[in-house]
Amino acid sequence: MKVTPLLALIALVPVAGCAGSDQAASSATFAVAAPKDTPPGQAKGGATSTSGPAPVSSPTPTPTPTPTPVAVSTPTPVPTPAASQSTTPVSAAEWIAMLKAATPGSTIDLGNRPVTFARYTGLSNVTIKGGVFGMIVLDQWKNVTFSGTQFEPRNGDNPAGSLIIAYQPDGLHFDGVTFVGALNAAGQLGFASIGVRGGNNVSVTRSNFHDIGNYLSFLRTTNVQVTDNTFTNIREGLDLVGVANAVVARNTFGPFRPAPGDHSDGIQLFTAGLTLATDHGAQNVLIEDNLVDPGAGYRAQGIFMRDEAALAALGRGYSNITIRNNAMIGTGWHGIAAMDPVQNLLIEGNRLLIRLGTDGVTDNWILIKSGGGTVRNNYAGSINLTAATVASGNTSVKRAATTTEISTADTWVAQLMQAAAAQ
């Protein structure tokens, strides 16, 4: 029932003859365009009075003259350096020089300057603040944070590629970052945002993705955090492929603008392309307090899981997946769907509302097609479960949601987000 989008497969799966070779951090093993400005080589920031007997007259003391104040010069305060507002471009040579000069714990403050990126292997313990980048490739970067940076296509960049490809990062963080795409030759949204290949401890927080194909993806990455982000005017949301220990929380996905033939998803877990003997379906994943709303007249599946590589039969399928307190508005048919077995699956407290359109979609369901799990206290158009599923407290309402019901669901998930942020 689910067809993986072609662009996602291009961005995620090794090209023929190179299956699994992404772990070697070589851009040549993926069909992803390198940045336009990437060089062929790689270079390694407060008189008190008292009452009593009549006082005895005493001589009037001679007043002590008031000393003349001496002017003391006040040092002129040194202003705190402001962030650079320069828009002078950073050349590739200057960029490499900045990276080489950065000391552990330092910050490279780029202000609003556009950067001509050049690849640099093994950057570590640096914060990159601001700056405007095109497509970039990060090779084995460790403990690096992009803060307040913007990524957007440059002339000549390939709309089928990713703005960022990160190979084997260890402590890579994007906080308050903006990702903007552009239309491809067919007039559809192009460019993926971030593609992470392997690595550990990667977070995307408080960032904004808009007018972009998106396809935010993690392949064989451990300790992933995607929290408090907004995704607006996108074709695809988040793809988790063979990851372990992931938290996806308090994100807003939508509206969507899929191209004809797209099978868009808010959050998708799949195993296509996982051919290594060590590969497994996603493990230890928490998906909570998210809103997926494609917008009136558009469709995207909410949360969708499929095991195309049949890893469950090998004992390496999905395990420990929790989907809790999410709102899915008009995400039919598949609001939340597990098409293949998941060990220790919990789906609870979610709200799935039906929005009718001209495409004939009349449901927004929770579906467990194979395997089992625990499904409780959900509200959906319908609840379709296997006999092995333990179910309780679910409500099925198969009709179009009212405007008030949709507004109430939006408010509910917003309150969940605010409560979590206050903790």
C-alpha positions as a Markdown table, in Angstrom:
| # | Residue | x | y | z |
|---|---|---|---|---|
| 1 | Met | 0.0 | 0.0 | 0.0 |
| 2 | Lys | 3.0 | 2.3 | 0.6 |
| 3 | Val | 5.3 | 3.4 | -2.1 |
| 4 | Thr | 8.6 | 5.0 | -0.9 |
| 5 | Pro | 9.0 | 8.4 | -2.7 |
| 6 | Leu | 11.6 | 8.3 | -5.4 |
| 7 | Leu | 13.4 | 11.4 | -4.1 |
| 8 | Ala | 13.7 | 9.8 | -0.7 |
| 9 | Leu | 15.2 | 6.7 | -2.1 |
| 10 | Ile | 17.7 | 8.7 | -4.1 |
| 11 | Ala | 18.7 | 10.6 | -1.0 |
| 12 | Leu | 18.8 | 7.6 | 1.3 |
| 13 | Val | 19.8 | 4.4 | -0.5 |
| 14 | Pro | 23.3 | 3.7 | -1.8 |
| 15 | Val | 23.5 | 3.6 | -5.5 |
| 16 | Ala | 23.8 | 0.3 | -7.3 |
| 17 | Gly | 27.0 | -1.5 | -6.5 |
| 18 | Cys | 27.7 | 0.5 | -3.4 |
| 19 | Ala | 25.2 | -0.9 | -0.9 |
| 20 | Gly | 26.3 | -0.2 | 2.6 |
| 21 | Ser | 29.4 | 1.7 | 1.6 |
| 22 | Asp | 28.0 | 5.0 | 3.1 |
| 23 | Gln | 29.7 | 4.0 | 6.4 |
| 24 | Ala | 33.0 | 4.9 | 4.8 |
| 25 | Ala | 31.9 | 8.6 | 4.7 |
| 26 | Ser | 32.4 | 8.8 | 1.0 |
| 27 | Ser | 30.1 | 11.1 | -1.0 |
| 28 | Ala | 30.7 | 9.1 | -4.1 |
| 29 | Thr | 28.6 | 6.2 | -2.8 |
| 30 | Phe | 25.3 | 8.2 | -2.9 |
| 31 | Ala | 23.4 | 9.9 | -5.7 |
| 32 | Val | 23.6 | 13.3 | -4.0 |
| 33 | Ala | 25.0 | 16.3 | -5.6 |
| 34 | Ala | 28.1 | 17.7 | -4.1 |
| 35 | Pro | 28.2 | 21.4 | -3.3 |
| 36 | Lys | 29.0 | 23.6 | -6.3 |
| 37 | Asp | 32.0 | 25.0 | -4.6 |
| 38 | Thr | 33.4 | 21.8 | -3.2 |
| 39 | Pro | 37.1 | 21.4 | -4.3 |
| 40 | Pro | 38.3 | 18.1 | -5.5 |
| 41 | Gly | 40.4 | 17.7 | -2.3 |
| 42 | Gln | 39.5 | 18.0 | 1.4 |
| 43 | Ala | 41.2 | 20.2 | 4.1 |
| 44 | Lys | 41.6 | 18.9 | 7.5 |
| 45 | Gly | 35.7 | 28.6 | 17.2 |
| 46 | Gly | 23.0 | 55.3 | 55.7 |
| 47 | Ala | 22.2 | 62.7 | 64.6 |
| 48 | Thr | 20.7 | 60.6 | 66.6 |
| 49 | Ser | 18.9 | 62.5 | 69.5 |
| 50 | Thr | 18.5 | 61.3 | 73.1 |
| 51 | Ser | 16.3 | 62.8 | 76.0 |
| 52 | Gly | 17.8 | 63.5 | 79.5 |
| 53 | Pro | 18.9 | 66.3 | 81.9 |
| 54 | Ala | 19.4 | 69.8 | 80.5 |
| 55 | Pro | 22.7 | 69.8 | 78.7 |
| 56 | Val | 25.7 | 71.8 | 80.0 |
| 57 | Ser | 26.6 | 74.5 | 77.6 |
| 58 | Ser | 29.7 | 73.7 | 75.7 |
| 59 | Pro | 31.8 | 75.6 | 73.2 |
| 60 | Thr | 30.6 | 75.7 | 69.7 |
| 61 | Pro | 33.0 | 73.6 | 67.7 |
| 62 | Thr | 34.6 | 75.1 | 64.7 |
| 63 | Pro | 33.1 | 73.4 | 61.6 |
| 64 | Thr | 35.4 | 71.2 | 59.7 |
| 65 | Pro | 35.5 | 72.5 | 56.1 |
| 66 | Thr | 33.9 | 70.3 | 53.6 |
| 67 | Pro | 36.6 | 68.8 | 51.4 |
| 68 | Thr | 36.5 | 69.8 | 47.8 |
| 69 | Pro | 35.5 | 66.9 | 45.7 |
| 70 | Val | 38.2 | 65.5 | 43.5 |
| 71 | Ala | 37.0 | 64.5 | 40.0 |
| 72 | Val | 37.6 | 60.9 | 39.3 |
| 73 | Ser | 37.6 | 59.8 | 35.7 |
| 74 | Thr | 35.3 | 57.0 | 34.9 |
| 75 | Pro | 36.6 | 54.5 | 32.5 |
| 76 | Thr | 34.8 | 54.5 | 29.2 |
| 77 | Pro | 33.0 | 51.1 | 29.0 |
| 78 | Val | 34.1 | 48.8 | 26.4 |
| 79 | Pro | 31.1 | 47.8 | 24.2 |
| 80 | Thr | 30.3 | 44.1 | 23.9 |
| 81 | Pro | 31.1 | 43.1 | 20.4 |
| 82 | Ala | 27.9 | 42.7 | 18.4 |
| 83 | Ala | 27.3 | 39.9 | 16.0 |
| 84 | Ser | 28.7 | 40.7 | 12.6 |
| 85 | Gln | 26.1 | 42.3 | 10.3 |
| 86 | Ser | 28.4 | 42.2 | 7.3 |
| 87 | Thr | 27.1 | 40.6 | 4.2 |
| 88 | Thr | 30.6 | 40.4 | 2.7 |
| 89 | Pro | 31.0 | 36.9 | 1.2 |
| 90 | Val | 33.3 | 34.4 | 2.9 |
| 91 | Ser | 35.5 | 32.7 | 0.3 |
| 92 | Ala | 36.4 | 29.1 | 0.4 |
| 93 | Ala | 39.9 | 29.9 | 1.4 |
| 94 | Glu | 38.7 | 32.2 | 4.2 |
| 95 | Trp | 36.3 | 29.5 | 5.4 |
| 96 | Ile | 39.0 | 26.9 | 5.6 |
| 97 | Ala | 41.2 | 29.4 | 7.4 |
| 98 | Met | 38.5 | 30.0 | 10.0 |
| 99 | Leu | 38.1 | 26.3 | 10.6 |
| 100 | Lys | 41.8 | 25.7 | 11.0 |
| 101 | Ala | 42.1 | 28.7 | 13.4 |
| 102 | Ala | 39.1 | 27.6 | 15.6 |
| 103 | Thr | 40.1 | 26.4 | 19.1 |
| 104 | Pro | 38.1 | 23.9 | 21.2 |
| 105 | Gly | 35.0 | 25.6 | 22.6 |
| 106 | Ser | 35.2 | 28.6 | 20.2 |
| 107 | Thr | 32.5 | 30.2 | 18.2 |
| 108 | Ile | 32.8 | 31.2 | 14.5 |
| 109 | Asp | 30.4 | 34.1 | 14.2 |
| 110 | Leu | 29.5 | 34.6 | 10.6 |
| 111 | Gly | 26.7 | 37.1 | 11.0 |
| 112 | Asn | 24.8 | 37.3 | 7.8 |
| 113 | Arg | 27.7 | 36.5 | 5.5 |
| 114 | Pro | 27.2 | 34.0 | 2.6 |
| 115 | Val | 29.8 | 31.3 | 2.8 |
| 116 | Thr | 31.4 | 29.5 | -0.1 |
| 117 | Phe | 31.7 | 26.1 | 1.5 |
| 118 | Ala | 34.7 | 23.9 | 1.1 |
| 119 | Arg | 34.9 | 20.4 | 2.6 |
| 120 | Tyr | 36.9 | 19.9 | 5.8 |
| 121 | Thr | 37.2 | 16.5 | 7.5 |
| 122 | Gly | 37.1 | 16.1 | 11.3 |
| 123 | Leu | 36.1 | 19.6 | 12.6 |
| 124 | Ser | 35.4 | 19.3 | 16.3 |
| 125 | Asn | 34.2 | 21.3 | 19.4 |
| 126 | Val | 33.1 | 24.4 | 17.6 |
| 127 | Thr | 29.9 | 26.5 | 17.3 |
| 128 | Ile | 29.1 | 28.0 | 13.9 |
| 129 | Lys | 26.8 | 31.0 | 14.5 |
| 130 | Gly | 24.9 | 32.5 | 11.7 |
| 131 | Gly | 26.0 | 32.5 | 8.1 |
| 132 | Val | 24.2 | 31.6 | 4.9 |
| 133 | Phe | 25.2 | 28.4 | 3.2 |
| 134 | Gly | 24.2 | 26.5 | 0.0 |
| 135 | Met | 24.7 | 22.7 | -0.3 |
| 136 | Ile | 27.4 | 21.3 | 2.0 |
| 137 | Val | 28.9 | 18.0 | 3.0 |
| 138 | Leu | 30.2 | 17.3 | 6.5 |
| 139 | Asp | 32.7 | 14.6 | 7.0 |
| 140 | Gln | 33.1 | 13.1 | 10.5 |
| 141 | Trp | 32.4 | 16.4 | 12.3 |
| 142 | Lys | 32.3 | 16.0 | 16.1 |
| 143 | Asn | 30.6 | 18.2 | 18.7 |
| 144 | Val | 29.8 | 20.9 | 16.2 |
| 145 | Thr | 26.7 | 23.1 | 16.5 |
| 146 | Phe | 25.1 | 25.3 | 13.8 |
| 147 | Ser | 23.2 | 28.1 | 15.5 |
| 148 | Gly | 21.0 | 30.6 | 13.7 |
| 149 | Thr | 22.4 | 29.5 | 10.4 |
| 150 | Gln | 20.4 | 29.6 | 7.1 |
| 151 | Phe | 20.7 | 27.0 | 4.3 |
| 152 | Glu | 19.3 | 27.8 | 0.9 |
| 153 | Pro | 20.1 | 26.7 | -2.7 |
| 154 | Arg | 22.6 | 28.4 | -4.9 |
| 155 | Asn | 22.6 | 28.7 | -8.6 |
| 156 | Gly | 23.5 | 25.4 | -10.1 |
| 157 | Asp | 22.6 | 23.3 | -7.1 |
| 158 | Asn | 20.7 | 20.1 | -7.9 |
| 159 | Pro | 17.1 | 20.1 | -6.6 |
| 160 | Ala | 17.2 | 16.3 | -6.2 |
| 161 | Gly | 20.0 | 16.6 | -3.6 |
| 162 | Ser | 20.3 | 17.6 | 0.0 |
| 163 | Leu | 21.3 | 20.9 | 1.4 |
| 164 | Ile | 23.3 | 19.0 | 4.0 |
| 165 | Ile | 24.8 | 15.5 | 3.9 |
| 166 | Ala | 26.6 | 14.5 | 7.1 |
| 167 | Tyr | 28.7 | 11.4 | 7.1 |
| 168 | Gln | 29.5 | 9.7 | 10.4 |
| 169 | Pro | 29.0 | 12.7 | 12.7 |
| 170 | Asp | 29.4 | 12.4 | 16.5 |
| 171 | Gly | 27.7 | 15.2 | 18.3 |
| 172 | Leu | 26.2 | 17.3 | 15.4 |
| 173 | His | 23.5 | 19.8 | 16.4 |
| 174 | Phe | 21.3 | 22.2 | 14.4 |
| 175 | Asp | 19.6 | 24.8 | 16.7 |
| 176 | Gly | 17.4 | 27.7 | 15.5 |
| 177 | Val | 18.4 | 27.0 | 11.9 |
| 178 | Thr | 16.4 | 27.8 | 8.7 |
| 179 | Phe | 16.1 | 25.6 | 5.7 |
| 180 | Val | 14.6 | 27.0 | 2.4 |
| 181 | Gly | 14.3 | 25.1 | -0.8 |
| 182 | Ala | 13.4 | 26.0 | -4.4 |
| 183 | Leu | 11.3 | 24.7 | -7.2 |
| 184 | Asn | 12.6 | 22.1 | -9.5 |
| 185 | Ala | 12.3 | 22.1 | -13.3 |
| 186 | Ala | 8.9 | 20.5 | -13.0 |
| 187 | Gly | 7.7 | 23.4 | -10.8 |
| 188 | Gln | 7.6 | 21.2 | -7.7 |
| 189 | Leu | 9.3 | 21.7 | -4.4 |
| 190 | Gly | 12.9 | 20.5 | -4.6 |
| 191 | Phe | 15.9 | 19.9 | -2.3 |
| 192 | Ala | 16.1 | 17.7 | 0.7 |
| 193 | Ser | 17.1 | 19.4 | 4.0 |
| 194 | Ile | 19.4 | 17.2 | 6.0 |
| 195 | Gly | 20.6 | 13.7 | 5.3 |
| 196 | Val | 22.6 | 12.0 | 8.1 |
| 197 | Arg | 24.5 | 8.8 | 7.2 |
| 198 | Gly | 25.5 | 6.8 | 10.3 |
| 199 | Gly | 27.0 | 8.6 | 13.3 |
| 200 | Asn | 25.8 | 9.3 | 16.8 |
| 201 | Asn | 24.2 | 12.0 | 18.9 |
| 202 | Val | 22.6 | 14.2 | 16.2 |
| 203 | Ser | 19.9 | 16.8 | 17.1 |
| 204 | Val | 17.7 | 19.2 | 15.1 |
| 205 | Thr | 15.9 | 21.6 | 17.4 |
| 206 | Arg | 13.9 | 24.8 | 17.2 |
| 207 | Ser | 14.5 | 25.0 | 13.5 |
| 208 | Asn | 12.3 | 26.1 | 10.6 |
| 209 | Phe | 11.9 | 24.2 | 7.3 |
| 210 | His | 9.8 | 25.9 | 4.6 |
| 211 | Asp | 9.1 | 25.8 | 0.9 |
| 212 | Ile | 11.3 | 22.7 | 0.5 |
| 213 | Gly | 11.0 | 19.1 | -0.6 |
| 214 | Asn | 12.6 | 18.4 | 2.9 |
| 215 | Tyr | 13.0 | 14.6 | 3.4 |
| 216 | Leu | 14.8 | 15.1 | 6.7 |
| 217 | Ser | 16.4 | 11.7 | 7.0 |
| 218 | Phe | 18.6 | 9.6 | 9.3 |
| 219 | Leu | 20.2 | 6.4 | 8.1 |
| 220 | Arg | 21.8 | 4.0 | 10.6 |
| 221 | Thr | 22.2 | 6.9 | 13.2 |
| 222 | Thr | 22.0 | 6.4 | 17.0 |
| 223 | Asn | 20.7 | 8.9 | 19.5 |
| 224 | Val | 18.6 | 11.1 | 17.3 |
| 225 | Gln | 16.6 | 14.1 | 18.6 |
| 226 | Val | 14.2 | 16.0 | 16.4 |
| 227 | Thr | 12.2 | 18.4 | 18.6 |
| 228 | Asp | 10.4 | 21.7 | 18.5 |
| 229 | Asn | 10.6 | 22.3 | 14.8 |
| 230 | Thr | 8.2 | 23.6 | 12.2 |
| 231 | Phe | 7.9 | 22.2 | 8.7 |
| 232 | Thr | 5.8 | 24.3 | 6.3 |
| 233 | Asn | 5.1 | 23.8 | 2.6 |
| 234 | Ile | 7.0 | 20.5 | 2.3 |
| 235 | Arg | 6.7 | 17.3 | 0.3 |
| 236 | Glu | 7.9 | 14.9 | 2.9 |
| 237 | Gly | 8.5 | 15.2 | 6.7 |
| 238 | Leu | 10.9 | 12.9 | 8.6 |
| 239 | Asp | 12.4 | 9.6 | 7.5 |
| 240 | Leu | 13.9 | 7.2 | 10.1 |
| 241 | Val | 15.8 | 4.3 | 8.6 |
| 242 | Gly | 17.6 | 1.8 | 10.7 |
| 243 | Val | 18.0 | 4.2 | 13.6 |
| 244 | Ala | 18.3 | 3.5 | 17.3 |
| 245 | Asn | 17.3 | 5.7 | 20.3 |
| 246 | Ala | 15.3 | 8.5 | 18.7 |
| 247 | Val | 13.0 | 11.2 | 20.1 |
| 248 | Val | 10.6 | 13.0 | 17.7 |
| 249 | Ala | 8.6 | 15.5 | 19.8 |
| 250 | Arg | 6.7 | 18.8 | 19.6 |
| 251 | Asn | 7.1 | 19.2 | 15.9 |
| 252 | Thr | 4.5 | 20.7 | 13.5 |
| 253 | Phe | 4.3 | 19.2 | 10.0 |
| 254 | Gly | 2.2 | 21.0 | 7.4 |
| 255 | Pro | 0.9 | 22.3 | 5.2 |
| 256 | Phe | 2.2 | 19.8 | 2.7 |
| 257 | Arg | 2.6 | 20.5 | -1.0 |
| 258 | Pro | 3.2 | 17.0 | -2.6 |
| 259 | Ala | 4.0 | 16.6 | -6.2 |
| 260 | Pro | 1.8 | 14.3 | -8.4 |
| 261 | Gly | 2.6 | 10.7 | -7.5 |
| 262 | Asp | 4.1 | 11.5 | -4.1 |
| 263 | His | 3.1 | 9.4 | -1.1 |
| 264 | Ser | 3.9 | 12.0 | 1.5 |
| 265 | Asp | 4.4 | 11.2 | 5.2 |
| 266 | Gly | 4.7 | 13.3 | 8.3 |
| 267 | Ile | 6.9 | 10.7 | 9.9 |
| 268 | Gln | 8.0 | 7.5 | 8.1 |
| 269 | Leu | 10.0 | 4.5 | 9.2 |
| 270 | Phe | 11.2 | 2.1 | 6.5 |
| 271 | Thr | 13.8 | -0.5 | 5.9 |
| 272 | Ala | 14.3 | -0.3 | 2.1 |
| 273 | Gly | 18.0 | -0.3 | 1.3 |
| 274 | Leu | 19.1 | -1.9 | 4.6 |
| 275 | Thr | 21.2 | -4.7 | 3.3 |
| 276 | Leu | 24.0 | -5.0 | 5.8 |
| 277 | Ala | 24.2 | -8.0 | 8.2 |
| 278 | Thr | 24.1 | -5.5 | 11.1 |
| 279 | Asp | 21.1 | -3.6 | 9.9 |
| 280 | His | 17.9 | -3.5 | 11.8 |
| 281 | Gly | 14.6 | -1.7 | 11.8 |
| 282 | Ala | 14.2 | 1.4 | 13.9 |
| 283 | Gln | 14.6 | 0.7 | 17.6 |
| 284 | Asn | 13.7 | 2.6 | 20.8 |
| 285 | Val | 11.8 | 5.4 | 19.1 |
| 286 | Leu | 9.5 | 7.9 | 20.9 |
| 287 | Ile | 7.1 | 9.9 | 18.8 |
| 288 | Glu | 5.0 | 12.3 | 20.9 |
| 289 | Asp | 3.2 | 15.6 | 21.0 |
| 290 | Asn | 3.5 | 16.2 | 17.2 |
| 291 | Leu | 1.0 | 17.8 | 14.9 |
| 292 | Val | 0.6 | 16.6 | 11.3 |
| 293 | Asp | -1.8 | 18.6 | 9.2 |
| 294 | Pro | -1.4 | 18.5 | 5.4 |
| 295 | Gly | -3.9 | 21.3 | 4.9 |
| 296 | Ala | -7.2 | 21.4 | 3.2 |
| 297 | Gly | -7.0 | 19.9 | -0.3 |
| 298 | Tyr | -3.8 | 18.0 | 0.4 |
| 299 | Arg | -2.9 | 14.6 | 1.8 |
| 300 | Ala | 0.0 | 13.1 | 3.7 |
| 301 | Gln | 0.1 | 10.0 | 5.8 |
| 302 | Gly | 0.7 | 10.7 | 9.5 |
| 303 | Ile | 3.0 | 8.0 | 10.9 |
| 304 | Phe | 3.8 | 5.1 | 8.7 |
| 305 | Met | 6.0 | 2.0 | 9.3 |
| 306 | Arg | 6.9 | -0.7 | 6.7 |
| 307 | Asp | 9.5 | -3.4 | 6.7 |
| 308 | Glu | 10.4 | -3.6 | 3.0 |
| 309 | Ala | 13.6 | -5.6 | 3.7 |
| 310 | Ala | 11.7 | -8.2 | 5.8 |
| 311 | Leu | 14.1 | -7.7 | 8.7 |
| 312 | Ala | 11.5 | -8.9 | 11.2 |
| 313 | Ala | 11.8 | -12.4 | 9.8 |
| 314 | Leu | 15.5 | -12.2 | 10.6 |
| 315 | Gly | 14.9 | -11.1 | 14.2 |
| 316 | Arg | 16.1 | -7.6 | 13.3 |
| 317 | Gly | 12.8 | -5.8 | 12.8 |
| 318 | Tyr | 11.3 | -2.8 | 14.5 |
| 319 | Ser | 11.3 | -2.8 | 18.3 |
| 320 | Asn | 10.2 | -0.5 | 21.2 |
| 321 | Ile | 8.2 | 2.0 | 19.2 |
| 322 | Thr | 6.0 | 4.4 | 21.2 |
| 323 | Ile | 3.5 | 6.8 | 19.4 |
| 324 | Arg | 1.8 | 9.0 | 22.0 |
| 325 | Asn | -0.3 | 12.1 | 22.1 |
| 326 | Asn | 0.0 | 13.1 | 18.5 |
| 327 | Ala | -2.7 | 14.9 | 16.4 |
| 328 | Met | -3.3 | 13.9 | 12.9 |
| 329 | Ile | -5.6 | 16.1 | 10.9 |
| 330 | Gly | -6.8 | 14.9 | 7.5 |
| 331 | Thr | -4.0 | 12.4 | 7.2 |
| 332 | Gly | -6.1 | 9.6 | 5.7 |
| 333 | Trp | -6.1 | 6.9 | 5.0 |
| 334 | His | -3.1 | 6.0 | 7.1 |
| 335 | Gly | -3.1 | 8.2 | 10.2 |
| 336 | Ile | -1.0 | 5.8 | 12.1 |
| 337 | Ala | -0.1 | 2.5 | 10.4 |
| 338 | Ala | 2.2 | -0.4 | 11.2 |
| 339 | Met | 2.2 | -2.6 | 8.1 |
| 340 | Asp | 4.7 | -5.2 | 9.5 |
| 341 | Pro | 5.4 | -6.6 | 12.9 |
| 342 | Val | 6.9 | -4.3 | 15.7 |
| 343 | Gln | 8.1 | -5.8 | 18.9 |
| 344 | Asn | 6.8 | -3.8 | 21.9 |
| 345 | Leu | 4.6 | -1.3 | 20.0 |
| 346 | Leu | 2.6 | 1.2 | 22.0 |
| 347 | Ile | 0.1 | 3.6 | 20.4 |
| 348 | Glu | -1.8 | 5.7 | 23.0 |
| 349 | Gly | -3.6 | 9.0 | 23.4 |
| 350 | Asn | -3.5 | 10.1 | 19.8 |
| 351 | Arg | -6.2 | 12.1 | 18.0 |
| 352 | Leu | -6.9 | 11.4 | 14.3 |
| 353 | Leu | -9.5 | 13.5 | 12.6 |
| 354 | Ile | -11.1 | 13.1 | 9.2 |
| 355 | Arg | -11.1 | 15.9 | 6.7 |
| 356 | Leu | -12.9 | 15.2 | 3.5 |
| 357 | Gly | -11.7 | 16.4 | 0.1 |
| 358 | Thr | -12.3 | 15.6 | -3.5 |
| 359 | Asp | -10.0 | 12.6 | -3.5 |
| 360 | Gly | -12.4 | 10.1 | -2.0 |
| 361 | Val | -10.6 | 9.6 | 1.2 |
| 362 | Thr | -13.2 | 9.0 | 3.9 |
| 363 | Asp | -11.2 | 7.7 | 6.9 |
| 364 | Asn | -8.2 | 8.4 | 9.1 |
| 365 | Trp | -7.3 | 5.2 | 10.8 |
| 366 | Ile | -5.0 | 3.5 | 13.2 |
| 367 | Leu | -3.9 | 0.3 | 11.5 |
| 368 | Ile | -1.9 | -2.6 | 12.8 |
| 369 | Lys | -1.8 | -4.9 | 9.8 |
| 370 | Ser | 0.7 | -7.5 | 11.1 |
| 371 | Gly | 2.1 | -8.4 | 14.5 |
| 372 | Gly | 0.5 | -6.9 | 17.6 |
| 373 | Gly | 1.0 | -4.3 | 20.3 |
| 374 | Thr | -0.9 | -2.1 | 22.7 |
| 375 | Val | -3.4 | 0.4 | 21.4 |
| 376 | Arg | -5.3 | 2.4 | 24.0 |
| 377 | Asn | -7.1 | 5.7 | 24.6 |
| 378 | Asn | -7.0 | 6.9 | 21.0 |
| 379 | Tyr | -9.6 | 8.7 | 18.9 |
| 380 | Ala | -9.7 | 7.9 | 15.2 |
| 381 | Gly | -11.9 | 7.4 | 12.3 |
| 382 | Ser | -11.5 | 3.7 | 12.7 |
| 383 | Ile | -9.3 | 1.3 | 14.7 |
| 384 | Asn | -8.1 | -1.7 | 12.6 |
| 385 | Leu | -6.1 | -4.2 | 14.7 |
| 386 | Thr | -4.8 | -7.7 | 14.6 |
| 387 | Ala | -6.1 | -10.3 | 17.0 |
| 388 | Ala | -2.7 | -10.2 | 18.8 |
| 389 | Thr | -3.2 | -6.5 | 19.7 |
| 390 | Val | -4.3 | -5.5 | 23.2 |
| 391 | Ala | -6.8 | -2.7 | 22.9 |
| 392 | Ser | -8.7 | -0.5 | 25.4 |
| 393 | Gly | -10.3 | 2.9 | 25.7 |
| 394 | Asn | -10.3 | 3.7 | 22.0 |
| 395 | Thr | -13.0 | 5.7 | 20.3 |
| 396 | Ser | -13.9 | 5.4 | 16.6 |
| 397 | Val | -15.8 | 8.2 | 14.9 |
| 398 | Lys | -15.9 | 7.8 | 11.2 |
| 399 | Arg | -17.2 | 11.1 | 10.0 |
| 400 | Ala | -15.7 | 14.4 | 8.9 |
| 401 | Ala | -14.4 | 16.5 | 11.9 |
| 402 | Thr | -16.0 | 19.8 | 12.5 |
| 403 | Thr | -14.1 | 23.1 | 12.4 |
| 404 | Thr | -14.4 | 23.3 | 16.2 |
| 405 | Glu | -13.1 | 19.7 | 16.6 |
| 406 | Ile | -10.1 | 20.5 | 14.5 |
| 407 | Ser | -9.4 | 23.7 | 16.4 |
| 408 | Thr | -9.7 | 21.8 | 19.7 |
| 409 | Ala | -7.2 | 19.3 | 18.5 |
| 410 | Asp | -4.8 | 22.0 | 17.4 |
| 411 | Thr | -5.1 | 23.7 | 20.8 |
| 412 | Trp | -4.6 | 20.4 | 22.6 |
| 413 | Val | -1.4 | 19.5 | 21.0 |
| 414 | Ala | -0.1 | 23.1 | 21.3 |
| 415 | Gln | -0.8 | 22.8 | 25.1 |
| 416 | Leu | 1.2 | 19.6 | 25.2 |
| 417 | Met | 4.1 | 21.3 | 23.5 |
| 418 | Gln | 3.9 | 24.3 | 25.9 |
| 419 | Ala | 3.7 | 22.1 | 28.9 |
| 420 | Ala | 6.8 | 20.1 | 27.8 |
| 421 | Ala | 8.7 | 23.2 | 27.1 |
| 422 | Ala | 8.0 | 24.6 | 30.6 |
| 423 | Gln | 9.5 | 21.5 | 32.2 |
